[in-house]
Amino acid sequence: MATSSTKPAALTSPGYFVPFIIVTALFFIFGFITNLNMGLVPYLRNIFEVQGLQVWEAMLANGAFFTAYLVCSAPTSKLIETIGYKRTIVVSLFIQVIGALMFVPAARFVSFPLFLAAIFVVGAGVAALQTSANPYISILGPESSAPVRLNLAQAFNSIGGSIAPWVAGTFFLTAAVLNPDQVALKGLAEQHAYQVGIADTVRIPYIVIAFGLIILGIVVAFLHLPHIEATQSFRPAKEGDPLLSRSIWSYKHTVLGALGIFAYVGVEVGLATTMVLYFSDFKHGGLHVLLKPEAQKLVVFYWFGALIGRLLGSWLLSKIKAGKLLGIFGTAAAALVVVAIFTAGYIPVGCLVLVGFFNSVMFPNIFTLGIVGLGPMTSKGSGLIMTAVFGGAVIPVVIGYLVDNTSYQIALILPVLCYLYIAYYGFVGSKPTRTITA
C-alpha cells in the first residue's frame, strides 16, 4: 500500500527500467484492442437490428471478450511458469492476430456467431497479455511503489483506449444506417446487401491491426526481458514451504479485491458501451441528443479522462494512501452517475463522460492492494484477481437487459452500486486481516 514518506521508494529495481518501459508499451496494445471491442457493440446492433437484435444481445460482444479472461487467466499462469513472461507475451500477441483475421470471414458472411468467436479469440490473446504484464509490472521494483508503476503503465492503456473510440467512430460507424422498419420492408437480398455494406467496414481495420500485431510480436521475440520469479520477488520460498499450500481464499482483502475488479471492469465497460446508445437512442428513456457516430467519438473523452486521472494519480499516490484515494474516486463516480440518472439534456452526457476520470486509479489500486502481503502467494492472488475481469462479460449484459426491459435510468442504478462497493473496498475492505506471517 502506498504511504507517505520523506524518501519515496524507487520506481523500479536496478536494471529493470528498460523492461518496465517495454512492458508499459504493451499496455497501449490491450487498451486499444479492449476499447475497440467496446466500439463494436453499436456497430453490431446496426448490422443485426433488422433481425431483432436487442441491446443485451449486442452486449454479448463484451461478454465474449471478457469470458476469455475467465477461461484463459489460469492457463496463462501455468504457461508463464512453463515458458516465461516474454514467450507468453509473444504467444498472446499472435493469438490476437488469429482473432483479428477472423473478423474478415465474419464480415464477409455477416455472421453474428462468427463475430463473437473472433472477439473471443482476440479477448483470449488480450487476457494472456494482461495476465503476464500486470504482475510483471508489479514486481519490477519495490512493493511500496507498485501502485505508482501500475498507474503509469495504465496511463498508456488509457492512451490506447482513448484512440480506439475514434477509430471505431471513423471506420466502423461510417455506413448510412436506416431505420430497422425501413430495412424490414426490403427484400431478403436487399436486406443482406445492406448488412454486408455495414459489415464490410470492419475488414480493413482488422487486417491492419493483425499486421501490426505480427510486427510487434516479432520485435518482442528479439527483445531482452529479464526472467523474474514472481513468488521470490517479495519473499524467497523453498519447495515444500507450507505457505505455498495455503488457500488464497483465506485472504479476505484479496477475495474482496477480486470482487472489486469484477465490479470495476464490468461498470467501466458497461458505461463505455451503454453511453453511446443512451446518448443517441430515442427508446427506453434514451436522451437522443447525439447521432451514434458522434456519441462514439465522444467516448474518446471518457477514456482521455482516465488517462489524465492515471497520470495525476501517480502523483496523488505520493500524497494519499492508495485505499483512501480509491475510496474517494469510487464515491465521486457513484455521485456522477446518480446525477446522470436524475437530469436530462447534456448534463448526463457530461457526467458520464467525466466518470472516466474517476475510473482511472481503480484497476491499478485494487490490483496492488489485493496482492499486498501475499509474498510467495502473489501469483495465486494475481491469478484470482485477473480471473475477476470476467465482470466485463456479466455486468454490461445485465445493464443491457435492464435497458431492454425497463429504461436507461433504471439500468444505471447498477453502476452506482458497483462504484459504492469499490469505495467500500478502498476505505475498509482493502485492509489486510491476514498476511504471509499470519
C-alpha positions in Angstrom: 0.0 0.0 0.0 1.3 3.4 -0.9 2.3 5.5 2.1 3.8 8.9 2.6 7.5 9.0 3.3 10.3 11.5 3.3 12.2 9.4 0.8 10.0 7.9 -2.0 10.6 4.3 -3.0 12.5 3.8 -6.3 10.2 3.3 -9.3 12.0 0.1 -10.4 14.7 -2.2 -9.1 18.2 -1.6 -10.5 18.5 -2.8 -14.1 14.7 -3.1 -14.7 13.9 0.3 -16.0 14.1 -0.7 -19.7 11.9 -3.8 -19.2 9.5 -1.5 -17.4 9.3 0.8 -20.5 8.9 -2.2 -22.9 6.1 -3.8 -21.0 4.4 -0.5 -20.4 4.2 -0.1 -24.1 2.2 -3.3 -24.3 -0.4 -1.7 -22.1 -1.2 0.6 -25.0 -2.0 -2.5 -27.1 -4.5 -4.1 -24.9 -6.0 -0.8 -24.0 -6.6 -0.1 -27.7 -7.9 -3.6 -28.5 -10.2 -3.7 -25.5 -11.9 -0.4 -26.2 -12.1 -1.1 -29.9 -14.1 -4.2 -29.0 -16.5 -2.0 -26.9 -17.0 0.2 -30.0 -18.3 -2.9 -31.8 -21.5 -3.0 -29.7 -23.4 -0.3 -31.5 -21.8 -1.4 -34.8 -23.2 -5.0 -34.3 -26.5 -3.6 -33.3 -26.7 -1.6 -36.6 -25.9 -4.7 -38.6 -28.3 -7.1 -36.9 -31.0 -4.8 -35.6 -33.2 -5.7 -38.6 -33.2 -9.3 -37.3 -34.4 -8.1 -33.9 -31.0 -7.9 -32.1 -31.6 -6.4 -28.7 -29.3 -4.3 -26.6 -28.4 -7.1 -24.2 -27.6 -9.4 -27.2 -25.3 -6.7 -28.7 -23.6 -6.5 -25.3 -22.6 -10.2 -25.8 -19.7 -8.7 -27.8 -18.3 -7.6 -24.4 -19.4 -10.9 -23.0 -17.4 -12.9 -25.5 -14.3 -10.7 -25.0 -14.3 -10.9 -21.2 -15.3 -14.5 -20.9 -11.9 -15.1 -22.3 -10.4 -13.9 -19.1 -12.4 -16.4 -17.1 -11.3 -19.2 -19.5 -7.7 -18.1 -20.1 -6.3 -16.4 -17.0 -5.5 -19.6 -15.1 -4.0 -21.5 -18.1 -1.9 -18.4 -18.8 -0.4 -18.5 -15.3 0.7 -22.1 -16.0 2.0 -21.0 -19.4 4.1 -18.3 -17.7 5.6 -20.9 -15.3 6.4 -23.2 -18.3 7.8 -20.8 -20.9 8.3 -17.5 -19.0 6.9 -14.0 -19.3 8.5 -13.0 -22.6 7.4 -16.0 -24.6 3.9 -15.8 -23.1 3.7 -12.2 -24.3 4.7 -13.2 -27.8 2.2 -16.1 -27.8 -0.6 -13.7 -26.6 0.2 -11.3 -29.5 -0.1 -14.0 -32.1 -3.3 -15.3 -30.6 -4.7 -11.7 -31.2 -3.5 -11.9 -34.8 -5.6 -15.0 -35.4 -8.7 -13.3 -33.8 -8.2 -10.1 -35.8 -8.1 -12.1 -39.1 -11.3 -14.0 -38.1 -13.2 -10.7 -38.5 -12.7 -10.9 -42.3 -14.9 -14.0 -42.8 -17.3 -12.7 -40.1 -17.9 -9.6 -42.1 -18.0 -11.5 -45.4 -20.7 -13.9 -44.2 -22.4 -11.4 -41.9 -22.4 -13.9 -39.1 -23.1 -12.8 -35.5 -21.8 -16.1 -34.0 -18.6 -15.7 -36.1 -18.2 -12.1 -34.9 -18.5 -13.4 -31.3 -16.0 -16.1 -32.0 -13.5 -13.6 -33.4 -14.0 -11.4 -30.4 -13.4 -14.3 -28.0 -10.1 -15.2 -29.7 -8.9 -11.6 -29.6 -10.0 -11.5 -25.9 -8.0 -14.7 -25.2 -4.9 -13.0 -26.5 -5.5 -9.8 -24.5 -6.3 -11.9 -21.4 -3.0 -13.7 -21.7 -1.1 -10.4 -22.3 -2.7 -8.8 -19.3 -2.2 -11.8 -17.0 1.5 -11.7 -17.8 2.0 -7.9 -18.0 0.2 -6.8 -14.8 2.1 -8.9 -12.2 5.3 -8.3 -14.3 5.0 -4.6 -13.8 4.2 -5.0 -10.2 7.3 -7.0 -9.4 9.8 -4.8 -11.4 10.5 -2.8 -8.2 9.7 -2.3 -4.5 6.2 -3.4 -3.4 5.6 0.0 -1.9 5.9 1.7 -5.4 3.9 -1.0 -7.2 0.8 1.2 -7.4 2.8 4.0 -9.0 4.3 1.7 -11.6 0.9 0.2 -12.5 -0.7 3.6 -12.6 1.9 4.8 -15.1 1.5 1.7 -17.2 -2.2 2.0 -17.1 -1.8 5.6 -18.4 -0.5 4.0 -21.7 -3.5 1.7 -21.5 -5.7 4.8 -21.5 -3.9 6.4 -24.4 -4.7 3.3 -26.5 -8.2 3.2 -25.1 -8.7 6.9 -26.0 -7.7 6.4 -29.6 -9.9 3.3 -30.1 -13.4 5.0 -29.9 -12.2 7.5 -32.6 -11.1 4.6 -34.8 -14.5 2.9 -34.2 -16.4 6.1 -35.0 -14.2 6.9 -38.0 -14.0 3.4 -39.7 -16.8 1.2 -38.2 -19.8 3.5 -37.9 -19.5 5.2 -41.3 -22.1 3.4 -43.4 -25.5 5.0 -43.7 -27.8 3.4 -41.2 -31.5 3.1 -41.9 -34.4 2.7 -39.5 -35.0 -1.1 -38.9 -38.6 -0.6 -40.0 -37.4 0.7 -43.4 -35.0 -2.2 -43.8 -37.7 -4.7 -42.9 -39.7 -3.5 -46.0 -36.9 -4.6 -48.3 -36.5 -8.0 -49.9 -34.2 -10.6 -48.3 -31.5 -9.9 -50.9 -31.6 -6.2 -50.3 -31.5 -6.7 -46.6 -28.4 -8.9 -46.9 -26.7 -6.3 -49.2 -27.5 -3.6 -46.6 -25.9 -5.7 -43.8 -22.9 -6.5 -45.9 -22.4 -2.8 -46.7 -22.1 -2.1 -42.9 -20.1 -5.2 -42.0 -17.6 -4.6 -44.8 -16.2 -1.5 -43.0 -14.6 -3.8 -40.4 -12.3 -5.8 -42.7 -9.5 -3.4 -43.5 -9.1 -2.0 -39.9 -8.7 -5.5 -38.5 -6.3 -6.6 -41.3 -4.1 -3.6 -40.4 -4.3 -4.5 -36.7 -3.3 -8.1 -37.5 -0.3 -6.9 -39.5 0.8 -4.5 -36.7 0.5 -7.3 -34.1 2.6 -9.6 -36.2 5.4 -6.9 -36.4 5.1 -6.3 -32.7 5.3 -10.0 -31.8 8.5 -10.4 -33.9 10.0 -7.3 -32.2 9.2 -8.5 -28.7 10.6 -12.0 -29.5 14.0 -10.5 -30.2 14.0 -8.1 -27.1 15.8 -9.0 -23.9 13.4 -9.2 -21.0 14.8 -10.5 -17.7 13.3 -13.7 -16.2 11.8 -12.9 -12.8 10.4 -15.4 -10.3 7.2 -13.6 -9.1 6.9 -15.6 -5.9 10.5 -15.0 -4.9 10.4 -11.3 -5.6 8.8 -10.4 -2.3 9.8 -13.3 -0.1 12.0 -16.3 -1.0 10.2 -19.7 -0.7 11.6 -23.2 -1.0 9.8 -26.2 -2.5 7.5 -27.6 0.2 7.1 -24.4 2.1 3.7 -24.8 3.9 2.8 -21.2 2.9 2.6 -22.3 -0.7 -0.2 -24.7 0.1 -2.4 -22.1 1.9 -5.7 -21.3 0.2 -5.8 -17.9 -1.5 -9.5 -17.7 -0.4 -8.3 -17.3 3.2 -7.0 -13.8 2.4 -10.1 -11.6 2.7 -8.5 -8.4 1.2 -7.6 -10.4 -1.9 -11.0 -12.0 -2.3 -12.7 -8.6 -1.8 -10.2 -7.2 -4.3 -11.2 -9.7 -6.9 -14.8 -8.7 -6.4 -13.7 -5.1 -6.7 -12.1 -5.9 -10.1 -15.2 -7.7 -11.1 -17.3 -4.6 -10.3 -14.8 -2.1 -11.8 -14.2 -3.8 -15.2 -17.9 -4.5 -15.5 -19.0 -1.0 -14.8 -16.3 0.7 -16.9 -17.0 -1.5 -19.9 -20.8 -1.3 -19.3 -20.8 2.5 -19.2 -18.5 2.9 -22.2 -20.9 0.9 -24.4 -24.2 2.0 -22.8 -23.5 5.7 -23.0 -23.2 5.5 -26.9 -26.7 4.1 -27.0 -28.0 6.2 -24.2 -26.9 9.5 -25.8 -28.3 8.5 -29.3 -31.3 6.3 -28.5 -34.9 7.6 -28.5 -36.3 4.4 -26.9 -36.1 3.2 -23.3 -35.7 6.8 -22.0 -32.7 7.5 -24.2 -31.5 11.1 -24.4 -31.5 11.2 -28.2 -29.2 14.3 -28.2 -26.4 12.8 -30.5 -26.1 10.6 -33.5 -24.3 7.3 -32.9 -21.0 8.2 -34.7 -20.9 11.5 -32.7 -21.7 9.6 -29.4 -19.0 7.0 -30.2 -16.4 9.7 -30.8 -17.4 11.5 -27.6 -16.4 8.3 -25.7 -12.8 9.4 -26.6 -13.1 11.9 -23.8 -14.3 9.2 -21.3 -11.0 7.3 -21.9 -9.0 10.5 -22.1 -10.2 11.4 -18.6 -8.9 8.0 -17.4 -5.5 8.9 -18.9 -5.4 12.3 -17.1 -6.5 10.6 -13.9 -3.8 7.9 -14.1 -1.1 10.5 -14.7 -2.4 12.6 -11.9 -3.0 9.5 -9.8 0.7 8.6 -9.9 1.4 11.9 -8.2 -1.5 11.7 -5.8 -0.3 8.3 -4.6 2.8 10.0 -3.1 0.4 12.2 -1.0 -2.6 9.9 -0.3 -2.8 6.3 0.7 -3.9 4.0 -2.2 -7.0 2.8 -0.3 -8.2 6.2 0.6 -7.7 7.6 -2.9 -9.6 4.6 -4.3 -12.5 5.3 -1.8 -12.7 8.9 -2.8 -12.7 8.2 -6.5 -15.3 5.5 -6.1 -17.6 7.8 -4.2 -17.2 10.6 -6.8 -18.0 8.2 -9.7 -21.2 7.0 -7.9 -22.3 10.6 -7.3 -21.8 11.5 -11.0 -23.9 8.5 -12.2 -26.7 9.5 -9.7 -26.7 13.0 -11.2 -26.9 11.5 -14.7 -29.9 9.4 -13.7 -31.9 12.4 -12.4 -31.1 15.0 -15.1 -31.8 15.4 -18.8 -30.2 17.0 -21.9 -26.5 17.4 -22.0 -25.9 17.3 -18.2 -26.0 13.5 -18.0 -23.7 13.4 -21.1 -21.1 15.5 -19.3 -21.5 13.5 -16.0 -21.0 10.1 -17.6 -18.0 11.2 -19.7 -16.4 12.7 -16.5 -16.8 9.3 -14.8 -13.9 8.2 -16.9 -11.5 10.4 -14.9 -12.6 8.7 -11.6 -12.2 5.2 -13.2 -8.6 6.0 -13.7 -6.9 4.7 -10.5 -9.4 1.9 -9.8 -7.8 -1.0 -11.6 -4.1 -0.4 -10.5 -5.1 0.4 -6.9 -7.5 -2.5 -6.5 -4.9 -4.9 -8.1 -2.0 -3.8 -5.9 -4.0 -3.6 -2.7 -5.3 -7.1 -3.4 -1.8 -8.6 -3.6 -0.3 -6.8 -0.6 1.3 -9.1 1.9 0.9 -12.3 -0.2 4.6 -13.0 -0.6 5.1 -16.3 -2.3 1.4 -16.5 -2.9 1.4 -13.4 -5.1 0.9 -15.4 -8.3 -2.2 -17.1 -6.8 -3.6 -13.7 -5.8 -2.9 -12.1 -9.2 -4.5 -15.1 -10.9 -7.7 -14.8 -8.9 -7.9 -11.1 -9.4 -7.3 -11.3 -13.2 -10.0 -14.0 -13.4 -12.4 -11.5 -11.9 -12.0 -9.3 -15.1 -14.9 -11.6 -16.2 -17.1 -8.9 -14.7 -16.7 -7.2 -18.1 -18.7 -10.1 -19.6 -21.5 -10.1 -17.0 -22.3 -6.5 -15.9 -22.7 -5.0 -19.4 -25.1 -7.7 -20.4 -27.1 -7.2 -17.2 -27.2 -3.4 -17.9 -28.4 -4.2 -21.5 -31.1 -6.5 -20.2 -32.3 -3.8 -17.8 -32.3 -1.3 -20.6 -34.4 -3.6 -22.8 -36.9 -4.3 -20.1 -37.0 -1.0 -18.1 -35.1 2.1 -19.0 -31.6 3.5 -19.2 -32.2 5.4 -15.9 -33.1 2.2 -14.0 -30.2 0.3 -15.6 -27.7 3.0 -14.4 -28.5 2.1 -10.8 -26.3 -1.0 -11.2 -23.1 1.2 -12.0 -24.0 3.2 -8.9 -23.9 0.1 -6.7 -20.6 -1.1 -8.3 -18.9 2.2 -7.5 -20.2 2.2 -4.0 -18.7 -1.2 -3.5 -15.4 0.0 -4.9 -15.5 2.9 -2.5 -16.1 0.5 0.4 -13.1 -1.7 -0.7 -10.9 1.4 -0.8 -11.9 2.7 2.7 -12.4 -0.6 4.5 -12.2 -3.9 2.6 -8.6 -3.5 1.3 -7.0 -3.6 4.8 -5.3 -7.0 5.1 -6.6 -9.1 8.0 -4.0 -11.8 7.2 -0.5 -11.8 5.6 2.1 -14.4 5.0 3.1 -14.2 8.6 -0.4 -14.8 10.0 
